[in-house]
């Protein structure tokens, strides 16, 4: 009887060890996948977007000249002038700050660009060709004074690893 009990305990310990090992391997695989997603997203943002800030003084002067369509500028001139007061800044650093899962099972990645602009990207669609997530960032988003916009000429460069700060924590 004692041999059976001892054998049962031994089997449970072995199965628990195997299950624990499989769980830890899966968890490490998930961590690696999240690090790869961060690197891919950082390179996507680096190659396709740039930040801008509006020159407030020039912007206010344009508002006065336009005066809700009643001033000395036409709507076309007003819109063109607003684009011209933008001061662009290239992306030099991306810091990932967290992940979460929404109720529809989408992965949300939070990050900061150049220490001044915060963004979140919802990942819920994968490309059928590459099996990588499709990233979507809306132009002119941000709470100010910095905003993000697409580059006119996209690049195919790789952001150096020392300019990416990876988030290694878990999913909230």
Secondary structure, DSSP 8 states (H G I E B T S, - for coil): -HHHHHHHHHHHHHHHHHHHHHHHHHHHHHHHHHHHHHHHHHHHHHHHEEEEEE-HHHHHHHHHHHGGGTSSS-HHHHHHHHHHTEEEE----EEEEEEEE-TT--EEEEEEETTTEEEEEEE--B-TTT--B-----TTBSSSSEEEEE-SS-------GGGEE---S---
